[in-house]
Amino acid sequence: MATRAPWVQRQLQALLAQRGHAWLLQGPSGLGQYELALALAQTWLCEQPTASGPCGVCASCHMVDTHAHPDFVVLMPETVMLERGWPLAETAQKEIDDKKRKPSKEIRVEAMRDTVAFAQRTSARGRGLAVLVYPAERMNHVTANALLKTLEEPPGDTRFVLASEATHQLLPTIRSRCQTHAMDWPPEPEALQWLQDNAASRPTPEQAQVWLRAAGGRPVDALAWAGTGLNAKAWAELPAALARGDWSTLAGWPAAQQLELLQKLCHDLMVHAAGGTPRFFSAANLPVAPRWGVLARWSRELLDAARSVEHPYNPGLMQEAWAARTRQALVSR
């Protein structure tokens, strides 16, 4: 388990010094929204909280760590809850176990209604109730509307923390009912040190730099890149490999991560063609940029693909099409 990042700790202390019953943590992915939201909720419920955060040793902290606190509800898409080890509601788990449906990639309205009912209860441990919603943009309009009144006038001592990586997708009425906090970007040396300390492979500074660059400077996302086994040599050679039609490095990646990589490559080619500094790859490793019209068209195609990447009709055919289109775009002059 990764240690709490220093930039997350600083923000936790700043938020604990303020008052509010509903917080919205906003910013791009990979900056620690979930980690900050969880630490904030854990502090609210802690039996011996400090200005720095939860004590980490009391019974309440232990129950949060083991995902079993009676006064704490986590609202996430079922896919995210399963990835992070949070238990599903008994009914939802049975439906999935019985193959009646697949885990939802959105926050289900049924789960939200259960949470609204939870907010009416009396605290079991006397420290109030806490609700964490992440990623908050995964609420559809029906789900978000079910939360509105409770968010505006929470009964008793109920506090909410919503964490979002795409705040523009939230209803304005949700945003207006929360105090907002924009996530801080950590200094690069701090992010690199945290990445070296928390990656399982204990990378060299050079390798950590590659992961951080691949993630666009977002350290939590960089830790996920570390989990792919991607090394500095493979990252440097990737643009040329894709231009040759070699998809082998990406073959085992999830479709969403493959698409993300193509968008980063397209972004860097457009920036480089316009005379700017690439963000994800070294300029020396980029192929000669295609014509601007080719890049613009490819960028639009990738954006369209992102709308359905989590629901592909045939993942294998989709990846073959991406590989062919990428090679076509990169060799166009």
N, C-alpha and C positions, 0 to 999 in steps of 0.2 A: 504493500500500500504506500503510495507516494506521501511524503511528509507535506504538511501544509506549506505552501509556497510563501516566501516572505512578503511578496506584494499582496497576496490574499490576506495575510495576517495584518498588514497595515490597514487595509480597507475594513477588515472586521472590527478592529479597534475604533476606527473612525465612525462606523455605523452604530456601534454599541453606545457611543457617546451621544447619539441623537435619539429622539423619540419618534415613534410612529407605529401604527398597527399593520401597515401594508407597504412592503418595499418591492420595487421592480428593479432588478439588476439587469443592466442592458449593455450590450457590446457584441462584437464578433466572437465566433467560437474560439475556444482554446485559451481564454484568458482566466478561466477559473470560476465562472458563474456558479456552476453546481457546487463546487467546493465551498465557495463563500456562502451560498444560501444554506447549505447544510450546517456549516459552522455557526451561522447566525441562529438558526432554529435550535441547534443543540445548546447554545448559550442561554437562550430564552428558557429552556426546560431544565437547565443544570441546577443542581442543589447548592452548589458553591461557585457561582459564576464570578468572574473577575473582569476588570476592564479590558483584559487581553483576550477573553473568550471563555469557553467551557473548561471546567477543571480536568475533564478527561478521565476521572477515576471514580466518580460517584455512581450510584446505581442508575440514575437517569441517563448519564452519559453512556454507560455500558449498554443500556437498552436501545439508545439511538444507534450506537455502533453495531449492534446485532440486529437492527431493523425490527425491533419488537416493542417500541415505546407506545403505551396505550393512549398518550395524549398527542401523538404525532402522526400526521397523515402526509404521505408523499403522493402527489398526482403527477404521473408521467405516462407516456404511451406504454402499453404493455411490453412492447419490444425493448424499450429502454429499461423498464423495471427488471425484466429478466436478465438483461446484460449486466445490470448493476447489483443484482442479488436481492432486490426488494420483493417481498411476497405479494402475489396478486390476491384480490378478493376471492373467497372460496368459490363463489358462483362462476366467476370469470375463469379461474384455474380449471374447474371441472369442464366447462365448455371447450376449452383448449385441449385438455387431456382426452376428451371424448371425440376430438376431431370435428366438432361442430363448426368451428371457425379457427382462423389463425390469430395470433396475437396482434392487437391493433397497433398501428403506427401513429394514431392520433390519441389524444386524451379523450376517453369515451364519456359521453354525457351521463351514463349510469354511474361511473366513478365520481363524477362531479356532484351528482345528486346525493350520493352516499356521504361525500365530504360536507355538503351543506347541512345534512342531518347531524354529522359528527360535530360540527361547529356549535350546535345547540346544546351539547352535553356539558356536564360539569367535569372539570379536570379531575382525573383519578389520583394525581400525585400532588395537586395543589400549586402547580407552577403555571397554570393556564394551558391553552391548547396552541399548537403550531401546525401550519399547513405550508408545504413546499410544493410549488408548481414548476416543473421543468421538462422540456423546454416549453415555455408558456405559449409560444407561437403555434404549438401543436393542438391548441384548443380551437375547434371550429366555432362558428357563430353561435350555434345552439348551446354548446358546452360553455362558452364564455358568458353568454347571457344568463345561464343558470347560476353563475358565480357573482354577478353584478351586485345584487342587493346585499348579500352577505359580506362582500368585500367592502362596500360603502359603510355598512353599519354592523360590524361583527358583534355577535352576542357575547357578553361576558368578557373574559380575557383571552380572546382568540387573536392570534397574529398570523399574518400571511407574508411569505416571501416568494415572489415570482422571479424566475431567472429566464432570460430570453437571449437568443442569438440572432433574432430577426424581429426587433421590436416593431418595425413598420407593418408587420403582419397582424399585430394585435389590434383589437377594437379600440378606437379612441376612448371609449367609455371605460375600458379596463385601465388604460394608461392614466387617465385623469383621476382615478381613485387610488393611485399609489404614489408614494414618494419614490422618485427615480434616483438611481445611482449609476453613473457611467463607469464601467470597469476600467481600471488603470492598465496601461501597457507597462510591463516591467522593463527596466534597463537591460540591454542585451547581456552584459556580463552576469547579471543576477539570474537571468533566464537560462543562460548556458550552464552556470554552476548548478542550478536546481535540476536541470536536465541530466547532467553528468551524475548527480547524486541519486537520481530516482530511476534512471533507465536500468533495466535488468542486466544489460551487457557491460555496464560501467564503461561507457565510450570514452575515446580520446576527445580532447577539445575540438579537434578538426571534425570528427564524426558528429559530435553534438551540434557543431555549427551547420553541417549539412542538413540535419533534421530540422533545426530551427529555421533554416532558409526554406526548406521544402514546405514548412508550415506557415510561411509568411510572417515569421517573427512571433507566432503564438505558441507559447511553451507547452501548454497542455495538449494541443494538437500535435506538437513535435514529439511528445512522448508516445502518442499513438503511431506516428511514423516510425519511431524506434521499434515498435512491436512488429512491424512488417519485415524486419531484417534488412531493410534497405541500407546499403553502405555507400560511402562517398564515391567510389569508383562507378558503381552502377548508376547513381544519380547523375554524375557528370556525363556518362555515355548515353543516357536515356534519350535526349532529343535526336541524336544521330541514329540511334537504333529504331526509333519510331519512323524516322524519315526513310529507313530501309524497309519498313514493314515488319520489323522484329518486335513482337508483342510479348515476348517471353517474360520480361521482368514484371509486367502487369498481370500476367495470366491468372495468378491466384488471388488477386485483389478483389474485393467487393466492387460491384458495378459503380456504386456511387463514388468510390475512391478513384477508380479509373477515370471517370468523367471529371472529377476534381483535378486530377493531374493534367488532363487535356486542356482544361480551362486555364490552368496556370501557365502551361506552355504557350497557349494562344495569347494570353495576356502579355507574357514577356516578349514574344515576337512583335506584338503591336507596339509595346513601349520602346523596344530597341529600334524598330523601324522609324519611330517618331523622334529618335535621338535621345531617349531617356535611358535610365539604368534599370536593367531587369531586376525583378524582385526575388524570383524563385530559383533561377538558374544563373550561372556565370555567363556573361556575354560571349566568352570564348567558346562555350559549349553549345551555343545555339546555331542551328543551320541558317543559311542565308534566308532572310525573311521573304516570303512570297509577296506578291503585289497586295496593296492595301485592300483592294476590293475582295481578294480571296480571303484575307484574314478576317475582314468584317463579316463576310458571309459565313465563314467557319464559326466565328464567335456566336452568331445568331443561332446556328444549328446546335451548338453545344448548349446554349441557353434553353432552347426548345427541348432538348433531350433531358435536361435537368428536371423538367416538370413531371416526367414519367419514369425517372430512373429507378425509383423504388418499387415500381409496378411493371417491370418489363414483361412483354408477351413471351419472348424467348431470349433469355440472357445470352446464350451462345451466339445466336444470329446477330443480336444487337452488338456484341463485342467484335464480331467479324466485320460488321458494317463500320463501326468506329475505327477499327484498324485500317481498313481500306480508305476511308475518308480522310483519316489523318495523314496517311502517306500521300494521297492525292494533293492535299492542301500544302504539305511541306515541300513537295517537289515542283509546285507551280511557280512559274516565273513571269 
